[in-house]
């Protein structure tokens, strides 16, 4: 019975989550994404603890247009010795910083 109840709840969550996606012109949509967020200092402490250094920084702009107002900043971090990388997103308020992903076994393809 417990497994059936869990399956039903999971199904309802999946249906609800799918219904909330907003489709854009290019047939892409926003997805719920697991991220780790905290104060900028705490996220930076995690990045430092993992021995990662900034590799490149870029700006996300309003309306996804090259001349739009900056609305977020992406910093790509790497640790070349351990073959790990991470991406952090910052917003202009500076109150929160989110680790979008931390991956392992990085392979450089050129």
C-alpha positions, 0 to 999 in steps of 0.5 A: 500500500505504501508503494502505491501511495508513493507512486500516486504522489510522485505521479501527481507531482510529475504532472503538476511540474510538467504543467508549469513549464512555460514554452518559449518561441524556440520550443524550449522551456524552463525546467525545475533544476536542483541547485545549491544556494547560500550566501555568496561567502558560503558558496565561495568557501565551498568552491575554495575548499574544492580547490577550484579557480575561475576559468571564465565569467560571462553575463546573462542579459535581459531578453537574451539579447547582447545589449540587454541589461545584465541580470545574472553572472555565470562563473565557471570554475575548474580544478585541473588536478582533480578533473572537476568543474563547477558553475556558479550563478550570481544575481545583481542583488548579491544576497544569494549565490547558487552552485548550478552544478559540480561535476567530476571526470572532466574531459577537455574536447578540442 
